[in-house]
Amino acid sequence: MKNIITNKKSLVFATHNQNKVDEIKDYIPKNINLLSLNDIGHKKEIEESGKSFYENASIKASYIYNKYNVSCFSDDSGLEVDYLSGRPGIYSARYAGKPYDNQKNIDYLLNEMGESKFRSANFKTYIVLIHNSHEEIFEGKVNGEILFKRKGSDGFGYDSIFLPVGLKKSFAELSLSEKNKISHRGIATRKLVKYLNDNFN
């Protein structure tokens, strides 16, 4: 692991996705030095071989914790569409096949949905934290529906076609702070942060 000089306690977020890091870093207690896999010099992708969001998050967090002996958390998130019997689910990031691409995934999903009016869906996140050899689990979920076409240019993944319940804007039309207040990852993150504030010492 890279030698990162700091007088803060280190906590690794087991991801290479800078969008995820940016979404969460402002929530982490200031006495914690949040690091990504890029920050610690871990370039290799960790295979997500689990059959659920929880299993995939646990696999990634356990791998980094055991390899580097540093407190670590990981998340696995995805979109579940009722019309598609819960797909793409754990395959959300690679739904349309290689090369993995967000826009290609959206096109593939919209094509599968067609003109169906049954468009209910949810975004779900599981965060698994491993600290002092103990595992903690935090879940977040937000309900909504799939739009017929993209709206907005912010966010990532399926944000531009997801309309959360009670709003008239897609996730991609919200500012980062607005999205974090209601998003699946924001909900799970607040649970994580509460735990860190109470227990990370």
KEKE-3310 file (N, C-alpha, C; in steps of 0.2 Angstrom, whole numbers, plus 5000, padded with zeros to 4 digits):
npx = (5004:5002:5012:5004:5005:4998:4990:4978:4966:4965:4954:4948:4939:4933:4934:4937:4930:4928:4917:4909:4917:4917:4904:4903:4913:4912:4903:4910:4917:4928:4940:4944:4954:4949:4952:4954:4954:4963:4971:4978:4986:4981:4977:4971:4956:4943:4935:4918:4909:4898:4880:4872:4868:4874:4883:4892:4897:4903:4913:4922:4926:4931:4942:4951:4953:4959:4970:4978:4977:4969:4956:4941:4928:4915:4904:4889:4879:4863:4851:4834:4822:4805:4797:4806:4808:4816:4829:4842:4849:4862:4870:4870:4880:4886:4877:4874:4884:4902:4912:4910:4899:4890:4881:4878:4872:4860:4854:4851:4843:4832:4827:4824:4813:4804:4788:4781:4770:4772:4783:4789:4802:4817:4832:4845:4857:4870:4881:4896:4905:4921:4929:4941:4941:4927:4911:4900:4884:4875:4860:4852:4838:4828:4813:4806:4803:4806:4810:4805:4814:4831:4834:4842:4860:4869:4876:4878:4879:4863:4856:4850:4838:4830:4817:4814:4802:4789:4796:4799:4810:4824:4837:4848:4846:4847:4856:4872:4871:4857:4853:4860:4853:4842:4845:4848:4861:4865:4856:4861:4874:4873:4869:4881:4890:4885:4888:4902:4905:4901:4909:4921:4937)
npy = (4994:5011:5024:5034:5050:5056:5062:5058:5045:5031:5026:5015:5016:5004:5006:5011:5020:5037:5045:5039:5041:5055:5058:5054:5059:5071:5068:5060:5059:5072:5068:5057:5050:5048:5036:5030:5015:5019:5028:5021:5013:5002:4994:4983:4976:4970:4955:4953:4941:4938:4934:4944:4961:4963:4952:4955:4968:4964:4955:4963:4972:4964:4958:4969:4973:4962:4960:4973:4976:4987:4997:4996:5000:4995:4996:4990:4993:4995:4995:4990:4984:4983:4978:4971:4960:4963:4964:4976:4973:4966:4966:4979:4988:4982:4978:4978:4971:4969:4981:4989:5001:5016:5023:5014:5004:5010:5012:4999:4995:5003:4999:4986:4989:4995:5002:5000:5004:5000:5004:5005:5005:5003:5010:5003:5001:4993:4994:4988:4988:4985:4984:4983:4969:4967:4966:4977:4982:4992:4998:5006:5012:5018:5022:5023:5027:5022:5033:5037:5042:5050:5062:5076:5079:5077:5067:5049:5032:5025:5037:5047:5042:5039:5042:5048:5044:5056:5067:5079:5079:5070:5059:5064:5077:5083:5093:5088:5089:5089:5077:5068:5069:5061:5050:5032:5028:5039:5038:5025:5029:5039:5031:5024:5034:5039:5027:5027:5039:5036:5025:5024:5023)
npz = (5000:4996:5005:5014:5020:5035:5049:5053:5056:5045:5032:5020:5005:4996:4981:4963:4958:4955:4956:4965:4977:4978:4980:4993:5002:5008:5019:5028:5044:5050:5056:5050:5037:5021:5009:4992:4982:4972:4978:4987:4979:4974:4960:4953:4948:4959:4959:4958:4963:4970:4974:4977:4982:4995:4996:4986:4991:5003:4999:4992:5002:5012:5005:5003:5017:5022:5014:5016:5029:5034:5040:5031:5019:5008:4994:4986:4973:4964:4951:4951:4942:4941:4930:4923:4931:4942:4936:4931:4942:4952:4941:4936:4932:4922:4912:4898:4893:4888:4879:4896:4898:4903:4895:4885:4893:4897:4885:4882:4892:4891:4878:4881:4890:4881:4876:4888:4901:4914:4924:4937:4949:4958:4966:4975:4988:4997:5010:5016:5030:5037:5052:5064:5063:5063:5055:5048:5042:5031:5024:5010:5001:4987:4980:4963:4946:4929:4916:4900:4892:4892:4905:4910:4914:4924:4937:4936:4929:4929:4932:4924:4919:4929:4939:4955:4967:4971:4966:4952:4944:4937:4944:4938:4935:4947:4959:4967:4981:4983:4978:4986:4998:4996:4990:4987:4990:4998:5009:5014:5017:5027:5038:5039:5042:5055:5062:5061:5068:5081:5084:5077:5082)
capx = (5000:5006:5013:5000:5007:4993:4989:4971:4964:4963:4948:4948:4933:4936:4932:4940:4925:4929:4910:4906:4921:4915:4897:4903:4918:4910:4900:4914:4920:4934:4946:4946:4957:4946:4956:4951:4959:4968:4975:4982:4989:4978:4974:4967:4948:4941:4930:4911:4906:4892:4874:4867:4872:4877:4888:4898:4901:4907:4919:4927:4928:4935:4948:4955:4954:4964:4977:4981:4976:4966:4948:4938:4921:4913:4897:4887:4873:4861:4844:4830:4816:4799:4795:4811:4809:4822:4835:4848:4851:4869:4873:4868:4886:4889:4871:4874:4890:4908:4915:4905:4898:4884:4876:4876:4868:4854:4850:4849:4837:4826:4825:4820:4807:4800:4783:4778:4768:4774:4790:4791:4809:4821:4839:4847:4864:4872:4888:4899:4911:4925:4933:4943:4938:4920:4908:4894:4880:4871:4857:4848:4834:4824:4809:4804:4801:4810:4808:4805:4820:4835:4833:4848:4867:4873:4876:4881:4875:4856:4853:4846:4832:4827:4813:4812:4795:4788:4800:4798:4817:4828:4843:4853:4844:4848:4863:4874:4868:4850:4853:4862:4848:4836:4847:4850:4868:4865:4853:4866:4880:4871:4869:4888:4893:4883:4892:4909:4905:4900:4913:4928:4942)
capy = (5000:5018:5027:5041:5053:5059:5061:5055:5038:5030:5022:5014:5015:5000:5008:5015:5025:5043:5048:5037:5044:5062:5058:5052:5061:5077:5066:5056:5063:5076:5065:5051:5051:5043:5034:5026:5010:5022:5032:5016:5010:4995:4995:4977:4975:4964:4951:4953:4935:4937:4934:4949:4967:4962:4948:4959:4973:4960:4952:4968:4975:4959:4957:4975:4973:4956:4962:4978:4977:4993:4998:4997:4998:4994:4996:4988:4997:4994:4997:4985:4986:4978:4975:4966:4955:4964:4966:4973:4971:4966:4967:4985:4991:4978:4975:4978:4968:4973:4985:4991:5008:5018:5025:5008:5001:5014:5011:4992:4994:5006:4995:4981:4992:4997:5007:4998:5009:4997:5007:5006:5003:5006:5010:5000:5001:4990:4996:4984:4991:4980:4988:4979:4962:4966:4968:4981:4982:4998:4998:5012:5011:5024:5020:5028:5024:5023:5037:5035:5045:5053:5069:5079:5077:5076:5060:5044:5026:5026:5043:5051:5039:5037:5048:5046:5046:5063:5073:5079:5079:5064:5060:5068:5084:5086:5094:5082:5089:5087:5069:5064:5069:5056:5044:5026:5029:5044:5034:5020:5033:5042:5026:5022:5040:5038:5022:5030:5044:5033:5019:5023:5027)
capz = (5000:4996:5011:5014:5027:5038:5056:5053:5055:5038:5030:5013:5002:4991:4974:4959:4955:4959:4957:4972:4982:4978:4983:5000:5006:5013:5024:5032:5049:5048:5059:5046:5031:5017:5004:4987:4980:4968:4983:4991:4974:4972:4953:4951:4950:4963:4956:4961:4962:4974:4971:4980:4983:5001:4995:4982:4995:5008:4996:4991:5009:5015:5001:5005:5024:5024:5011:5018:5036:5036:5040:5024:5017:5001:4993:4979:4971:4957:4949:4951:4938:4942:4923:4921:4936:4946:4932:4930:4949:4953:4935:4933:4929:4916:4910:4891:4891:4887:4885:4900:4897:4906:4890:4882:4898:4897:4879:4882:4897:4888:4873:4885:4893:4876:4878:4893:4906:4920:4925:4944:4950:4964:4967:4981:4990:5003:5012:5021:5034:5041:5057:5070:5062:5064:5049:5049:5036:5030:5018:5007:4995:4985:4975:4958:4940:4923:4911:4893:4889:4897:4907:4914:4912:4930:4940:4933:4929:4926:4935:4919:4917:4935:4942:4961:4970:4974:4962:4944:4941:4937:4948:4934:4935:4954:4962:4971:4988:4982:4977:4992:5003:4995:4986:4990:4993:5003:5015:5017:5019:5033:5043:5040:5046:5062:5065:5062:5073:5087:5085:5074:5086)
cpx = (5004:5006:5010:5001:5001:4993:4982:4971:4962:4958:4948:4941:4935:4932:4937:4936:4925:4922:4908:4910:4919:4908:4898:4908:4916:4906:4904:4917:4927:4940:4948:4948:4954:4950:4952:4956:4964:4973:4980:4986:4987:4974:4970:4960:4947:4935:4923:4908:4900:4886:4869:4872:4876:4883:4894:4901:4905:4913:4924:4930:4933:4942:4953:4957:4960:4970:4981:4981:4974:4959:4946:4931:4920:4906:4895:4880:4870:4853:4840:4823:4811:4797:4800:4813:4815:4829:4835:4851:4859:4873:4872:4874:4888:4883:4871:4880:4896:4908:4910:4905:4891:4879:4873:4871:4861:4850:4848:4843:4831:4823:4821:4813:4802:4795:4779:4776:4770:4781:4792:4798:4812:4828:4840:4855:4865:4879:4890:4905:4915:4930:4935:4940:4931:4917:4901:4890:4875:4867:4853:4844:4830:4820:4807:4802:4806:4807:4809:4811:4825:4833:4839:4855:4871:4873:4879:4877:4868:4852:4848:4839:4828:4824:4811:4805:4794:4792:4798:4805:4820:4833:4848:4852:4845:4855:4865:4871:4861:4849:4855:4857:4843:4839:4848:4856:4868:4862:4858:4872:4879:4871:4877:4891:4891:4887:4899:4909:4905:4906:4920:4933:4948)
cpy = (5006:5020:5034:5044:5057:5058:5059:5048:5037:5025:5021:5013:5011:5001:5011:5020:5032:5047:5046:5040:5052:5063:5057:5056:5067:5074:5062:5061:5066:5073:5059:5053:5046:5042:5030:5020:5014:5026:5027:5012:5003:4996:4989:4977:4969:4961:4951:4947:4933:4936:4939:4955:4966:4958:4951:4964:4969:4958:4957:4971:4970:4958:4963:4974:4967:4957:4967:4980:4984:4993:4999:4996:4998:4995:4992:4990:4995:4996:4990:4987:4981:4974:4970:4961:4956:4966:4974:4971:4972:4967:4974:4989:4988:4975:4974:4974:4972:4976:4989:4999:5010:5020:5019:5004:5004:5012:5004:4991:4997:5002:4989:4983:4993:5003:5005:5003:5006:4999:5008:5002:5005:5005:5007:5000:4997:4992:4991:4987:4985:4984:4984:4972:4961:4969:4971:4982:4988:4998:5004:5010:5017:5021:5025:5024:5026:5027:5034:5037:5048:5060:5071:5076:5076:5069:5055:5037:5027:5032:5047:5048:5037:5043:5045:5048:5053:5069:5073:5080:5072:5065:5064:5075:5087:5088:5088:5083:5087:5079:5066:5064:5064:5050:5038:5026:5034:5041:5030:5024:5036:5037:5024:5028:5040:5033:5024:5035:5041:5028:5019:5027:5022)
cpz = (5000:5003:5011:5020:5029:5045:5058:5053:5048:5037:5023:5011:4996:4984:4970:4956:4959:4960:4964:4978:4983:4982:4991:5005:5010:5019:5030:5038:5048:5051:5055:5039:5026:5011:4999:4986:4975:4973:4986:4985:4972:4965:4951:4953:4954:4960:4960:4959:4966:4970:4974:4981:4990:5000:4991:4987:5000:5005:4995:4997:5012:5012:5003:5012:5025:5020:5014:5026:5038:5036:5033:5024:5010:5000:4986:4978:4965:4957:4948:4947:4938:4935:4921:4926:4940:4943:4931:4937:4950:4947:4932:4929:4923:4912:4902:4888:4890:4880:4889:4899:4899:4901:4886:4887:4898:4891:4879:4886:4894:4882:4876:4887:4887:4878:4884:4898:4913:4921:4932:4944:4956:4963:4974:4982:4997:5004:5017:5024:5038:5045:5063:5069:5062:5058:5051:5042:5036:5024:5016:5001:4994:4979:4969:4952:4934:4918:4904:4889:4894:4898:4912:4912:4918:4932:4936:4933:4926:4929:4930:4917:4923:4938:4949:4963:4973:4971:4955:4941:4942:4942:4944:4933:4942:4955:4966:4978:4988:4982:4983:4998:5002:4992:4990:4994:4999:5010:5018:5020:5026:5039:5044:5044:5053:5065:5066:5067:5080:5089:5082:5078:5087)
residu = (MET:LYS:ASN:ILE:ILE:THR:ASN:LYS:LYS:SER:LEU:VAL:PHE:ALA:THR:HIS:ASN:GLN:ASN:LYS:VAL:ASP:GLU:ILE:LYS:ASP:TYR:ILE:PRO:LYS:ASN:ILE:ASN:LEU:LEU:SER:LEU:ASN:ASP:ILE:GLY:HIS:LYS:LYS:GLU:ILE:GLU:GLU:SER:GLY:LYS:SER:PHE:TYR:GLU:ASN:ALA:SER:ILE:LYS:ALA:SER:TYR:ILE:TYR:ASN:LYS:TYR:ASN:VAL:SER:CYS:PHE:SER:ASP:ASP:SER:GLY:LEU:GLU:VAL:ASP:TYR:LEU:SER:GLY:ARG:PRO:GLY:ILE:TYR:SER:ALA:ARG:TYR:ALA:GLY:LYS:PRO:TYR:ASP:ASN:GLN:LYS:ASN:ILE:ASP:TYR:LEU:LEU:ASN:GLU:MET:GLY:GLU:SER:LYS:PHE:ARG:SER:ALA:ASN:PHE:LYS:THR:TYR:ILE:VAL:LEU:ILE:HIS:ASN:SER:HIS:GLU:GLU:ILE:PHE:GLU:GLY:LYS:VAL:ASN:GLY:GLU:ILE:LEU:PHE:LYS:ARG:LYS:GLY:SER:ASP:GLY:PHE:GLY:TYR:ASP:SER:ILE:PHE:LEU:PRO:VAL:GLY:LEU:LYS:LYS:SER:PHE:ALA:GLU:LEU:SER:LEU:SER:GLU:LYS:ASN:LYS:ILE:SER:HIS:ARG:GLY:ILE:ALA:THR:ARG:LYS:LEU:VAL:LYS:TYR:LEU:ASN:ASP:ASN:PHE:ASN)
# end
